[in-house]
Amino acid sequence: MDFRSSALGLLAALLLVVPVIVAAEDAAPEASFDWFEYAGSDPADATVSPGPEQFRNPVLKGFYPDPSVVRVGEDYYLVTSTFGWFPGIPVFHSRDLVHWTQIGNAIDRTTQLDFGQHDLVNGVFAPAIEHHQGTFYIVNTCFPACGGNYVITAKDPAGPWSDPVWLPDLAGGIDPSLFFDEDGRAWIVNNDLPEGGERWNGHRAIWLQEFDAKALRTIGPRKVILDGGIDPAEKPEYIEGPHVFRRGDWYYLSAAEGGTGEMHRQVILRSRQVTGPYEPWERNPILTQRDLPRERPFPITSTGHADLVQAQDGQWWALFLGNRPYPPLQGHYVNTGRETFLMPVHWEDGWPRITDAGQVVPYVLDAPRLPHSDAAVPTSGGFTVRDEFDGDALPLYWMTVRNPREAWYRLGDGALHLRARGTLLGQRDNPSFLARRQQHQDADATTLVRFAPRRDGDIAGLAAFQNEAYWYLLALTREDGALKIVLDRRDGRISEEPLTGTRLAAATLPAQAGEGLRLRIRARGADYDFQYALPGGNWRTLAEGVDGTLLSTAVAGGFTGAVFGAYAARHGQVR
């Protein structure tokens, strides 16, 4: 073979090989997380310990707001809001109202609802669960542009739940709930604008309409049964979260007013007819903490959105949301989100009461006299949960922001694998980010990541996240060909903050660090520390005492809570 033919052959070979090499270098790398450990405790827990017949509040720590509960025989089922997180609407089971085990997610298929690219404060609001003649019902709102009010059903509360059946008669309102009367008729109530429009900011009304439980549609006329709140002269804001229930010959309408912040309170009305008229109790509210000083020891605030349930022993109980702010208390900083609390209901002259005026919601109180439940994963008190990622599916409490539209994660070889895509943590989209809730004021999130960046800007690590505008990222990346550990922050208060955030700290690592780098975020109230450890090495601190209030709802806004999670991306390839 002469030189010319040899050269042409080599060139042809190079033309075949080079595109393969380029494609391999440009292919999205995969980050592997061997395990993820969450550990948490709270300063308030050290002040008092429950006895053998007591329990500790909250019963669902972390971002589990707007609880709704139903009893079926000796079993209790509870659902909460998830807004723009997917999967949505966790479903819990208990037999004692204290120890809850998540058994499913009602919105667990991307075909059920589309959260689009809306803010995380949008999505699924305040679900309500009911049971009638062997069928479970959840009525809910997907707001603002993913369909409105709907109903889904299931024979097994663990799922699968049906696709949504839309309820167009409920117009633009939110917070629907169902009531099945003793005569078999069903009714649906929800919050909406009043007749003639609002007369003050936050003016809302509660509407009632009959519901055909077989055809899954509203029927007959729609009627206002509460306009504005229990005292319209006070111009109360946002009457919402209504529930109708029956005790004896009375129908009760329970609802929250004052907004979901520190002015939140639960009110009660009653009527001899399900259609009204409903008269408020003169001793309202039946639950609030807004009459207490903000700077009190270990405060529980913003209580409301209660749902009442009668146990099989005849005792009534209330599950409701509340906040636990950490110091400095004047800022009302809450990173754990709105959580689920439990208290007994006492009846006074035919009216239910949860708290007396000036009464604090207790952290420890006597437990219901019901058969004990064992929670598969703890949800109250201090605890540690370690996920080894060695199963066929993620634990039910893992979530991602908005609907995934492609397969970007997988489980295999005893690890969680994330594909580093061009969708970034700072985008209003669905990045390669899987997370679990921060459930304590003092919390550690730790993981081991294996990652080989293929080009500058490839990044993977551990994030503390409130929404796309407020987060911290402790991650492994490549810059100028060198492997680095970095801490990035995105602060939505800074104008023109880049989607990739602002670099707060960095350190160069040896090349073998990508073979197994431990990462840890430590929250201590308002202070967050960010640490890493090389394979076989001790912990090193990259940054300490970083401002954790960035992750609070007081700063970041919204109705959710902070989460910790695994993340991977390709910076510079935004789509």
N, C-alpha and C positions, 0 to 999 in steps of 0.2 A: 504494500500500500504506500503511495507516494505521500509527500508532506502535505500537498494540497488536499487530498482526500481525507488525510488524518485530521487536518485542521477543521475541515467542514464537519467531520463526524463529531469532534469535540465541541464545536459551536452548537451543533444540533443537540448534543447532550446537555450543554449548559442551558440552552433555551428551554429544555424540558425540566431541568432541576431547579433553576433560579426561581421561577414562579412558585414552585412548591415551597422553597425556603422562605420567600417573601410572604406567602400565604400563611405559613406556620408562624412566622414572627408577628404577623398582623392579626392572627386569630385571637379571639377573646380568651384570656387566661381564666382559669378556674381557681377559686379560693376554697380551701377545705377547712372546716372547723370540726375538730375531733370531739369536742364536748363543750357544753355551756353550763356554767354553774351560777345560780342566783342565791344569795344569802342576805337576810334582812332582819332587823329588829327595830323597835321604836322606843324612844326615851320614856313615853307614857307607860309602856309595858313593865318597866322596872319599878313603878310606884305601887302597883297592886297586883296580886296574883289571884286568879280565880280558884275557888275551892272545888271540891269534887262534884258538886251539884250546880256549878256556875259556868258561865261562858264569857268570852272576851269579845268586845266590839272593836272594829267592825268585823262582821262575819265573812265578808268578801273584801279583802284589802286590795287597794289599787283601783285602777280605772274600770269600775263596774257600776255605772250610774243607772238611774231610772228603773229600779227593780220592779218586776211584776211577778206575782206568785199565784199558784193554784194548787189546791189539795185534791188528790184523787185517792180516796180510801185512806191509807196510812202513808202515802207518798206525797212529797211536795216537789213541784217543779218551778223553776225560777228562770227568768230571762232578763237581760240588761241591754242597754244601748251600746253600740260600737261606732256610730257615725260613719266616717269614711274608711274604716279599717275592714280588711277582709281576711278570713271569713267573718261574717257578721252575726250578731245576736247569739251569744253563747247560751246554751241551755244547761241548767244545773239540776241535780237531783239531791234530795235529802229526805231523811225520815225523822229528823229532830229539829229542823229549822236552823241549826247551828253549823253542822258540818256538811259542806256542799261539795259535790263531785260534778265536774263538767262532763256531760255525756254526749254533747254534740254542739254543732253550730247550725242554726236554722237557715242561714244564708251561706252555703258552702260550695255553690256552683256559680261560675262566672256568668252563666246564662240566666240566673234568677234576677239579678239587678245589675245595673251598670252605674258605677259611681263616677265615671267620666274622669275629668281633670278638675273637679271642684275642690274647694277647701276641705280639709279633714273635719271641720266643724259641721259639714253637710253629710248626707248619707242617711243612715237608718236612725231615726229618732224613737225613743221611748216605746219599745214594743210592749204589748200586753198579751198575756197567755191565758187561755180558758180551755175547759174540757167539757164536752157534752156528748153523752151516749157513745162513748168509745172513740171519739175524734178529738184531737187537740187542735186548737185554733190559735194563731198569732195574728193580731192586727197591728199594723205599723204604718209609718210614713217614710218614704224615701224622698228626701228633700234636697235641693229644690227642683232639679230637672230630670230626675230619674223615675218619674211616674206618678208621684203623689201617694195616696193612701191605698192600701192593699190588704188582702188576707191570704195567709198560707195555712195549710193543714197537714196533719200527719197522724197516723195511727200509733206510731211509736215516737215519743218525744225526742229520742236520740236521733231520729231522722230515718229515712230522708223526708224532708219537707217538700211540699209541692212548689211548683212555680207560682209566682204571685197572680192573684186574681184582683184586678184593679177595681176600686170603689169610686167611680167618678162623682157620685152624688155628694161625697164629703168635701168637694171643692178643694180649696187651698189650705185647709186646716191641718193640724198635726195632732199627735197623741191620741189616736182612737183606742177605745177599749170595748170589750164585749160584756154583756150581761145576759145570762139565760135565766128566765123567770120560772117559777114553779109550774106555770101552765104550759111550758114548752116554747113560749114565744121568746125571741131573742131581740136585744136592743144594742145599738152601738152609739157611744158618745164620743165626741172629740172637741178639741179647741178650734175655733175659727174666728174670723172677723165678725163683729156683731151686725145685726140688721141695721142698714143705713150707714155702715162704716164706723171707724173708730172716732170717739169723741175726745180722747186724750191719747198720748203716746203709750203704747202697750195695752190699750183697751182691747180686750178679747171677750168672747162668749163661749159657753159650753152648749153644744147642740146635741139633740137626741133624735134618732131615727130607728125605725124597726129594721131588723136584719133577717133575711131568709137564709138559715144556716145550711139548707140543702142546696139551694141555687147559688149560694155565696154572693148575694147582692143585697143592697139596701132596698127597702120598699116603703111605700107610703110617704106622708109628708115629713119634712125635717123641721124641728122645732127648737127654739132657744129655751133652755131650762135654767140658765144662769147667765146674766148679762153683767160683765165687768168684774164681779166678785161679790163677797158677802156684804160690802158696804160701798156702793158706787160713788157715794159722796167723797170718799177718800181717794178716788181714782186709782184703785189698785192696778198693778201691772201684771200682765200675762197670767191670767187664770188658765191653768193647763193641767195635764196629767190626770184627767178625770177618771173616776171609777164609780160605778153604781153597784151596790150590793143590797141584800135584803136580810133583815133580822126581824122575825115575827111579822107583824102587820106593817112595818115601816120599810120604805125604800130610802137608802142613804146615798147621797152624792158626796164623794170625797174628792177634793181637788187641791192643787197647790197654787199659791199666788205670791206676788212679790218678786218674781224673777227667780232664777236659780242660784243667785249669789247670797250674800249675807242677810238679805231681807226676806229670804225664802220662808214660807210657812205653809202648814197644811190646815185646811178648813173643812167643815162638815155641814151639810144641810140634810133635811129629810122631808119626806112626803108620804101620804097614804096611797098615792098613785105613782106608777113608774114614770108617767108623763108629767108629773108635777101638779100643782106648784110646789117648789122646794123652798123651805124656810130655813135660814141659817140658825145655828145655835148661838145664843146670846153670850156664851162663854168661849167662843172661838178666840184664837186658833187652838187646835188640838195638838199641834206639834210645832215648835219653833225654838231657835236659839238666838233669835235676833234681839231679844230683850236682855241679853247678857253682855258684860263688858268684853271688848275685843281682846284685851291683854289680860286674860285669865290663864291659869296653869293648864297646859295641854288642851287647848280648846278644840271642840267639835263644833263646826259652824255650818250654815247654809242648809240646814235639815229641811226636808220636804219630799215631795213626789212619793208619798207613801202608798202602799197597797196593803190592805188588811185581809187576814185570812183566819178562819176559825179552825182550831185543831180538833182532832177527834175526841179530846177530853172536854170540849166545850169552851176552853180558853181562847181568846182572840189575841192575835199578834200582828205587829206592823213591821214591814220591811220598808226601808226608806233610804234615801241618799244623804250623805253629809260629807264635809271636808275636814281635813286635819292639817291646818297650817303649822309651819315651823317658824321659829324666831328668825328675824325680828317680826313680832306679831302685828305691828302696825302696818306692815306691807301685805298681810294676808297671802303669803307665799304658799302655794300648794303644788307639789310635784307629783303626788300620788293620785291626783284626779279625784273625782267624786266617787265615793265608796258606798257599800251597802251595809247598813246597820239594822239591828233587830231590837225591838222593845215590846213588852206586853202592852195590851190595850185594856184599860179599865173602863167599865161602863158606869156612867153617872146619870141617873134619871132618864135612861133610855138613849144616852149619847155616848159615843166612844171618846176616850181621851188617851193620848200617848204620853205627853209631858204636861205637867202643871206649869203655870206661869213662873218663870225664873228657875225652873228645874233644868239641870244640865243632863245631857245624854250621857249615861254612865259608860265607862270602859268595861266594867265587870258587873254582872248581875245574874240573878238566878235563872237557870236554864229551863226551858219547857220540860214538862214531865212526859217525855215521849221516848220511844225506843231509840237507843243510841245509834248514830250513823258513823261509819268510818269514812273519812275523806281520803280519796286516792292520792290527792296532792293537797297539802295544807293551804288554807286560804286565810287563816287568822293567826294572831300571835307572831312570835319570831319563828323563822324556819329557814331551811336550806333545801333547794331543789336542784338536782344535777341531771341534765339531759345528755345521754351518751350518743344519741342519734343512731342507735343500732336497731331500730324498728323499721317497719314498712311505711310508716307515716309519721309526720311531726306530731308531737303532743298537741291537743286541741287548743291550748291557750296561745300557741304561736300565731302571729298575724303578719300581714304585710299591708302597706298603704295602698288603698284602692284595689281595683280588680287587676290581677295579672292577665296579660293578653298573650303570653307565650310562656313556654316552659324554660325557666331560667334557674331553677334549683332542683336538686335531686338528693336522695339519700342512698348511700352505698358504701361498702367497705368500712362500716362503723363511723361514718362522718357525714356532715352536711356540706354539700358542695354548691357554691354559688358561682354563676357565670358573670364575669365582670363585663357589664354592658355599658353603653354610652348614656344610659339614663341615670341622672345624678340625684344624690340625696336632697339637693336643694331645689329640684324641679317638682312641680305639681303634676306628678305622674306616678308610675309604679316602678321604682328602682329595684335593684337586686338587694333587698333589705328585708330580713325576717327578724321579728322582735317579740319580746314578752314584756309584760308590765313591770314598772317599778312599783312595789307594793309596800315599801317601808320608807320612813324618812332617813334611816341609816341603812344603806344597802351596798352590797358588792356584786358586780357582774364580772365574771371571769371566763375566759375562753382560751383555746389554743388554736392558732391559725397557721396553716401551711399555704404559702403563696409565693409564686415565682413570677414577678412582673416581667412582661416581655418587652415593654417599652416604657419610656418616661411617662408618668401620669397614670399608669395602672396602679390601683389602690384597693386594699381590702383590710377590714379590721372591725372594731367594736364601736358602736355609736350609742350615745345617749341622746334621745330624740323626743321633741314635743310636736313639732310639725316641720314642714319643709323650710320654714324661715328661722327656726330656732333649734339648734342642735350642736353637739360636740362629736368629733370623730377622732378616735385613737387608732392609727392605722399604719400598715406597712405599705411602702410605695417605692418607686424608683425615680431619682432625680439626677440628671447628668450622668446616667449610667450607674449611680451608686444606690445601694439599698438603704432606706431610711425609715425610722419610726417618727411619725409626725402627729401633732395634735392640731386639728382644724376646728374652727368655730364659725357658725353662721348666726348672726344677730340681726333679726328683721328690723330693728330700730335704726340700723345704719343704712343710709341711702346708697343705692347702687352696690349693695353687698353682692359679691360674685356667687354664682351657684355652687362653686366649690368651697366657699367660705374663706376665712382669713386664717393664715398660719400663725399659731400661737407659740409652738415649740417644735424642735426637731433634733434628732441625733442620728449620726451615721452608724450603720450596723455592719457586721461581717456578713459575707455572702451566705453563710450557712444558716443565718437567722431565719430565712424563709422556709427552712425545713421544719420549723416548729417553734413559733414565737408565742409566749403567753402574754395576754393582755388583760388588764383589770381596770375597771372604773369603780371608784369608791365614793359613795355619796354619804355625807354627814350633814344632813339638813341643807344649809345654804352653801356648803363647801364640797367641791368635788375634786378628787385626786385622780391622776391618770398615770398608770404604771405599766411596765413591761418587764419581761424576763427572758433572757436568751436560753437556748436549750441547755438544760442542766445548771442554769445560773440562778442567782438570787434576784428578787424584785428590785427594780430601779424606778425612781420617780421621774417622769418626764415633766410633769407640772402638778402643783398642789395648791389647794385653797382657791381653785378656780370658781368663779361666780355661778352657783347652781340655780340662782333665782331666774336665770335665763330660761330654764325649763319649766317654770311655774306658769299657771294660767294667769296670774296677775301680770306677767310680762308678755308671755306668748299668746294669751287669749285662748278662746275656744272652750270646749266642754270635755276634753279628753284629759289624759294624764301622760306623764313621761314614760318612755319605754327604753329598754336596753336591747341591742340586737346586732346581728352579723350583717356586714355590708361588703359589697364589691362593685367596682366600677372602672371605666376607662375615661379618665378626664381628657377633655379635648375632643371627644367624639359624641357631643350632645345630640340627642334626637328626640 
